[in-house]
Amino acid sequence: MRHVTALITGMLLLVLGAQGAIRLLADHDNAGLLAWLPGGIAVRLACYAVVAVLGASLAGWGGRKAK
């Protein structure tokens, strides 16, 4: 059950990170969930990328262990 939870959490993080990065690239003024973060577009885009990579890694690990 723990691995399935990691898989679901990872997929959610992947979706949130990828969707936020695409939104930010399409409209630089729409920062989404990270609107509170200072530093401009570069910092926000890097944070979304980190969240997406973390989510992909967590989902991959959870998927391998859940089998």
Phi, psi and omega in degrees: 000325181296324181287326176293322176296319177295321178297313181294316178298318178298319178295321177296317178296320178298315180295315180296318180292315181292317180295320179294320179293318179295318178299317182293323178289325180284323182221103186296339181275345182261093185274349177069227184292337183260027180296334181284344187282123177282159175122350176089192188293324183295317180292317180294319179295320178296320178295318177297321179295318178297318179296319180294317179293319177298318178295319179295320179294316180294319178293322177295317178296314180296323179293321178291319183283335183285342182290000000 
